[in-house]
Amino acid sequence: MVKINEQYFVEVDSKNLTLKEKTGKVQKKTGDPVYNILGYYTSWVGVYRALYRLFICEKILKQDIITMAELKNIFIESRQEIHRILADYL
């Protein structure tokens, strides 16, 4: 599994990339973390786009009403956040 950040992970198998979100819960029998499946993707580009949308939505939901200028900044910040995460591993 590939760790994106503390919340998001990608499970890799021979046919899919599965984007998962850590729930904060653990399995009773094993003690392993429990994940919600957010989507199945056939390319890393698809995973990137999904993360970009998730990061944008998370930032918008933290505010009641935003202006178009604030939305533009959220788009830019979200893209930069993903690029920083990727830069740490490249």
N, C-alpha and C positions, 0 to 999 in steps of 0.2 A: 504494500500500500504506500502511496506517495502522500506525504503530509504537505498540504498547501499552507495552512496556518494552524492555530490551536483549535479551530472550529471545523475546517473543511479538509477532506481527504479524498484521494482518488484511488480506487481499487482497480488494478490492471489485470485483465485476463487475456486469453488469446483472441477474443472477438470484441470486447467492449472495454470502455473506460467508464467506471461507475463513480459518479460524484456523490459523496456522502457527507453528512453533517453530524458531528458528535452531539448527542442529546444531553450528556451530563449524567446519564444513568449507567449502571453497570449490570451485567448479567449475574443473576444470583449464583448460579452453579460455577461459573468460571471466573467471575470478577472482571471479565473483559468489557470494554466500553460498548455501549449500544449506539448505533448509527441510524439515521434516517437516510434513505436513498432519495437523492434529489433528481437524478436523471442518469440515463445511459447514453454514451456518446461513442462514436466510431473514430473520432480524431481529437487531438489535443486542442485544435482550433475550436471545436464545439465546447470543450471543457472551459476554455478561456472565455468564450462568449457567455456561457452560463454563469461563471464566476463574476464577470463584469456586471451582468444584470443583477445578481444577488447583492453585490457590494453597493450598487446604486440604490436598490430597494431598501437595504438596511439603513443607509444614510437618510433617505427621504422619510422613512417611517419614524425617525427620531424627532422629526419636526412636524408641527401642525400644518403650516402653510409656508410654501417657499416661492420665491420669485424665479423668473426665468434665468436671471443672472446667477442665482444660487444653484439652480439645477445645472447650469453649464459648469460651475465649479465642482459640483458633485461628480459630473461625468469625468472631468479632468482628474480629480483626486482619486476616483476609483480606478481609472486606467493606470495612474502612477503607482497606486498601491500594488496592483497586480504585477507591474513591471519591476517594482522593488523586490517582491517575493521571488520572481523568476531570476532576477539578477543575482540574488544570493546563491543560486544553484548553478549558474552558468559560468 
